[in-house]
Amino acid sequence: MPPFTTRKSSLSMAEKKKSKSTNGGGFGSFATANNTNNKKARSISGKHTGAGTKALASAANTFDRIRKLYGKEGITDVYVRSPKNDESIFWFVGKVVRMLDMNDDKQNVQAEVDNVDNGISAETNDKEIPQQQLLAGTVYPTISEAILSQKRLILEYAKCELRPQNMGLPQYAPHLELWMAPGDSEMDVARNHITLVKIEGSSKDLREGFNVNDVGYNPEIYVGEEKEKGGFRVVRDSEGRPVKPVFDISV
């Protein structure tokens, strides 16, 4: 699949992100692993059809629950790069969300702004959502932990359900990379305002006290012609930087 070469195509794909709804349906090739690390990571095992629906649905339901608490502030957009297929293309594969420490003044202010935008008063939010009681672990997740704890789920979903031809072949799959951008930033990414940041590490790097129930994943879902042609992706260099100038739409 050739990269997007026009501004119009990138922007039109980014605009579609705002109107899509995603859920855990249709993902059917993995099972949640039952091991000692299952409180830290949404790891997967097995290959029988339909086995992965539960794992992905759990991640998506957790995403919805946590997003209602914090709005945009808790969200991070996730991209996958398949350098052995095309080193310049970064595919949007969904969003992660994490529990936030509301004692952090900056996070608290932004969350209150998002709650007002969502029609939730600060008073109601405080009464109905006691933050410490909702934290499953003993530490608040970092952005890296939110992604690394779901790394295998995200990559398996991306290579099996989204772009198997670009990610799933044996020569591609072992080399997949995860990259991130600020939450709900697809339009700014498409306009080359944002440099993507690579996520390094694995679930072994998660801290003691981290619990995967404090993070969620909302997978990208292709509809219509996206199933054949692919969805939103952008061109970046090996450091995640835009290779073309920033541009905006004239009103």
C-alpha positions as CSV (number, residue, x, y, z in Angstrom):
1,M,0.0,0.0,0.0
2,P,1.6,3.3,-1.1
3,P,1.7,6.1,1.5
4,F,-0.7,9.0,1.4
5,T,0.8,11.6,-0.9
6,T,-1.8,14.4,-0.6
7,R,-2.9,16.6,2.2
8,K,-6.5,16.0,1.4
9,S,-6.3,12.2,1.9
10,S,-4.5,12.4,5.2
11,L,-6.9,15.0,6.6
12,S,-10.0,13.2,5.4
13,M,-8.8,10.0,7.1
14,A,-8.1,12.0,10.3
15,E,-11.5,13.6,10.3
16,K,-13.2,10.1,10.1
17,K,-11.6,9.3,13.5
18,K,-13.9,11.7,15.2
19,S,-17.1,10.0,14.0
20,K,-16.1,6.4,14.6
21,S,-17.2,4.3,17.5
22,T,-15.2,1.3,18.5
23,N,-15.9,-1.8,20.6
24,G,-14.4,-5.2,21.3
25,G,-16.4,-7.1,18.8
26,G,-14.9,-9.1,15.9
27,F,-11.5,-9.8,17.4
28,G,-11.2,-13.6,17.5
29,S,-7.8,-15.1,17.5
30,F,-6.4,-14.8,21.1
31,A,-7.2,-15.7,24.7
32,T,-6.2,-13.9,27.8
33,A,-3.3,-15.7,29.4
34,N,-3.7,-17.1,32.9
35,N,-0.3,-16.5,34.4
36,T,1.4,-14.7,37.3
37,N,1.7,-11.5,35.3
38,N,-2.0,-11.2,34.4
39,K,-2.6,-8.3,36.8
40,K,0.1,-6.3,35.0
41,A,-0.5,-7.0,31.3
42,R,-3.2,-8.0,28.9
43,S,-1.2,-10.8,27.5
44,I,-2.7,-13.3,25.1
45,S,-2.2,-16.9,24.1
46,G,-3.8,-19.5,22.0
47,K,-5.1,-19.3,18.4
48,H,-8.6,-20.7,18.5
49,T,-11.2,-18.6,16.7
50,G,-13.2,-16.3,19.0
51,A,-10.8,-16.6,22.0
52,G,-9.7,-13.0,21.9
53,T,-13.0,-11.3,22.0
54,K,-13.0,-11.3,25.8
55,A,-9.5,-9.8,26.1
56,L,-10.3,-7.0,23.7
57,A,-13.7,-6.3,25.1
58,S,-12.3,-6.0,28.6
59,A,-9.7,-3.5,27.3
60,A,-12.4,-1.5,25.5
61,N,-14.8,-1.5,28.4
62,T,-12.1,-0.3,30.7
63,F,-11.2,2.4,28.2
64,D,-14.8,3.7,28.3
65,R,-15.0,3.6,32.1
66,I,-11.7,5.5,32.6
67,R,-12.3,8.0,29.8
68,K,-15.6,9.0,31.5
69,L,-13.5,10.0,34.6
70,Y,-10.8,12.1,32.9
71,G,-11.8,12.9,29.3
72,K,-9.1,13.7,26.9
73,E,-6.4,14.2,29.5
74,G,-6.0,10.5,30.2
75,I,-5.8,9.4,26.6
76,T,-2.8,8.7,24.4
77,D,-3.0,7.9,20.6
78,V,-1.1,4.8,19.5
79,Y,0.6,4.2,16.1
80,V,2.4,1.1,14.8
81,R,5.4,1.2,12.4
82,S,6.3,-1.8,10.3
83,P,9.8,-0.8,9.2
84,K,10.5,-4.0,7.2
85,N,7.4,-3.2,5.2
86,D,7.7,0.5,4.9
87,E,9.8,2.4,7.3
88,S,8.1,5.8,6.6
89,I,4.5,4.8,7.3
90,F,3.0,5.0,10.8
91,W,-0.4,3.4,11.2
92,F,-3.0,4.7,13.7
93,V,-4.2,1.6,15.7
94,G,-6.3,3.1,18.5
95,K,-6.1,4.8,21.8
96,V,-5.1,3.9,25.4
97,V,-6.3,5.6,28.5
98,R,-5.0,5.5,32.1
99,M,-6.0,6.4,35.6
100,L,-4.6,9.8,36.7
101,D,-3.4,11.1,40.0
102,M,-6.0,13.8,40.8
103,N,-3.6,15.3,43.4
104,D,-1.5,16.4,40.4
105,D,-2.7,20.0,39.9
106,K,-2.1,20.1,36.2
107,Q,-4.0,16.9,35.6
108,N,-6.8,18.0,38.0
109,V,-7.4,21.2,36.2
110,Q,-7.5,19.6,32.7
111,A,-9.8,16.8,33.9
112,E,-12.2,19.4,35.3
113,V,-12.2,21.2,32.0
114,D,-13.0,18.0,30.2
115,N,-15.7,17.1,32.6
116,V,-17.4,20.4,32.1
117,D,-17.2,19.8,28.3
118,N,-18.8,16.4,28.9
119,G,-21.6,17.9,31.1
120,I,-20.2,16.5,34.3
121,S,-20.0,18.9,37.3
122,A,-17.0,18.8,39.5
123,E,-19.2,18.3,42.5
124,T,-21.0,15.3,40.9
125,N,-17.7,13.9,39.7
126,D,-16.2,14.0,43.2
127,K,-19.2,12.4,44.8
128,E,-19.7,9.6,42.2
129,I,-16.1,8.9,41.4
130,P,-13.8,8.5,44.5
131,Q,-10.5,8.3,42.7
132,Q,-8.4,6.3,45.2
133,Q,-11.2,3.7,45.6
134,L,-11.2,3.2,41.8
135,L,-7.5,2.6,41.5
136,A,-6.9,-1.1,41.1
137,G,-3.2,-1.0,41.7
138,T,-1.1,1.0,44.2
139,V,0.6,3.3,41.6
140,Y,-0.9,5.5,38.9
141,P,0.2,4.3,35.5
142,T,2.5,6.3,33.3
143,I,1.8,6.7,29.6
144,S,4.5,4.2,28.8
145,E,3.0,1.7,31.2
146,A,-0.5,2.2,29.7
147,I,1.0,1.1,26.3
148,L,3.5,-1.5,27.4
149,S,1.0,-3.4,29.5
150,Q,-1.2,-3.8,26.4
151,K,1.6,-4.1,23.9
152,R,1.0,-7.6,22.8
153,L,-2.8,-7.1,22.6
154,I,-2.3,-4.0,20.5
155,L,0.3,-5.5,18.1
156,E,-1.6,-8.7,17.6
157,Y,-4.8,-6.8,16.9
158,A,-3.0,-4.5,14.5
159,K,-1.3,-7.2,12.5
160,C,-4.2,-9.7,12.4
161,E,-7.2,-7.4,12.1
162,L,-6.1,-4.1,10.6
163,R,-3.2,-4.6,8.2
164,P,-2.0,-8.2,8.0
165,Q,-0.4,-7.5,4.7
166,N,1.7,-4.8,6.1
167,M,2.4,-6.2,9.6
168,G,1.4,-9.8,9.9
169,L,3.8,-11.6,7.5
170,P,6.7,-13.4,9.1
171,Q,9.3,-11.0,7.7
172,Y,7.4,-8.0,9.2
173,A,5.8,-9.1,12.5
174,P,9.0,-9.4,14.7
175,H,10.0,-5.9,13.9
176,L,6.8,-3.9,14.7
177,E,7.2,-0.8,16.8
178,L,4.8,1.2,19.0
179,W,4.7,5.0,18.8
180,M,2.5,7.5,20.6
181,A,1.0,11.0,20.2
182,P,-1.2,13.1,22.5
183,G,-4.8,12.0,22.9
184,D,-7.3,12.8,20.1
185,S,-4.6,14.5,18.1
186,E,-5.2,12.9,14.7
187,M,-5.9,16.2,12.9
188,D,-2.7,17.8,14.3
189,V,-0.7,14.7,13.4
190,A,-2.2,14.7,9.8
191,R,-1.2,18.4,9.5
192,N,2.4,17.6,10.5
193,H,2.2,19.6,13.8
194,I,3.2,16.7,15.9
195,T,6.3,14.4,16.2
196,L,5.5,10.9,17.2
197,V,7.4,9.3,20.1
198,K,8.6,5.7,20.2
199,I,7.7,3.5,23.1
200,E,10.5,1.2,24.2
201,G,10.4,-1.7,26.6
202,S,8.0,-4.6,27.5
203,S,5.7,-5.7,30.3
204,K,8.8,-6.6,32.3
205,D,9.4,-2.9,32.8
206,L,6.1,-2.3,34.6
207,R,6.4,-1.3,38.3
208,E,5.4,-3.3,41.3
209,G,1.9,-2.0,42.2
210,F,0.9,-1.5,38.6
211,N,-2.5,-3.1,37.6
212,V,-3.7,-3.5,34.1
213,N,-7.2,-2.6,35.2
214,D,-6.0,1.0,35.6
215,V,-5.6,1.3,31.8
216,G,-7.7,0.6,28.8
217,Y,-7.4,0.2,25.0
218,N,-9.9,1.4,22.4
219,P,-8.9,-0.3,19.1
220,E,-9.2,1.3,15.7
221,I,-11.8,-0.4,13.5
222,Y,-11.8,-0.2,9.8
223,V,-15.1,0.3,8.0
224,G,-16.1,0.5,4.3
225,E,-13.2,0.9,1.9
226,E,-10.7,1.1,4.8
227,K,-10.9,-2.7,5.1
228,E,-9.3,-2.9,1.7
229,K,-7.3,0.3,1.4
230,G,-6.4,0.8,5.0
231,G,-7.2,3.5,7.5
232,F,-5.4,6.6,8.9
233,R,-1.6,6.6,8.6
234,V,1.0,9.3,8.3
235,V,4.5,9.6,6.9
236,R,7.3,10.3,9.4
237,D,11.1,9.9,9.5
238,S,12.9,7.3,11.6
239,E,12.6,9.6,14.6
240,G,8.9,10.2,14.2
241,R,9.3,13.7,12.8
242,P,7.2,15.0,9.9
243,V,9.0,14.9,6.6
244,K,6.8,17.7,5.1
245,P,6.1,21.2,6.3
246,V,3.3,22.0,8.7
247,F,0.1,23.1,7.0
248,D,-3.4,24.2,8.0
249,I,-6.7,24.4,6.3
250,S,-7.8,27.9,5.1
251,V,-11.3,28.8,6.4
